[in-house]
Amino acid sequence: MAVSKTKAKLVDVARQLFAKMGVENTTMNDIALASKKGRRTLYTYFKSKDEIYLAVVESELDILSDMMKRVAEKNISPDEKLLEMIYTRLDAVKEVVYRNGTLRAYFFRDIWRVEKVRKKFDAKEVQLFKAVLLEGQAKGVFHIDDVEMTADLIHYCVKGIEVPYIRGHIGAHLDEDTRNKYVSNIVFGALHRTEI
């Protein structure tokens, strides 16, 4: 337990320093000093600043995954769940990128390396979408031919609008009701939702 606590502390300190000073301007020594751990301890867990940056991204994705899981477990109708999961995901990623300030530019510049870290998160997300789709199908809310394929498609659609959404290129000029109407029409039209 102490090992994972130490690693978590190092990741948390690195997250704060990256947000405040930028990834490029933060050194491994800065992280060691701010965490009150020696450089030897830091290098025991992470070989490089690059590695600790990816651990920061992974920890943020774990938090997001937990948020989506909580939505999927809510006692609400599957169609409401699905929309809330989509908004939770987009808003949480946007908030993480903006909260981390200088980390934002690094995130966009390094999106392909971030992709490698996201594989585990992506797999969990697809499973959560699949579970909600199966629930909706069992309750007669959705009529879906291939749940597996549909879960993949929803995942990739949401992922595809992530960067434009974060940058404010999608729906920034719309009020919340209008935005919800567009999203509902697209999602529920594709899922053949029945009125409940």
Protein Blocks (a to p, Z undefined) as FASTA:
>chain_A
ZZmmmmmmmmmmmmmmmmmnopklpcfklmmmmnopafklmmmmpmbfklmmmmmmmmmm
mmmmmmmmmmmmpccdfklmmmmmmmmmmmmmmmmmmmnmmmmmmmmmmmmmmmmmmmmm
mmmmmmmmmmmmmmmmmnomaccfblmlmmmmmmmmmmmmmmmmmnopgoklpcfklmmm
mmmmmmmmmnopacZZ
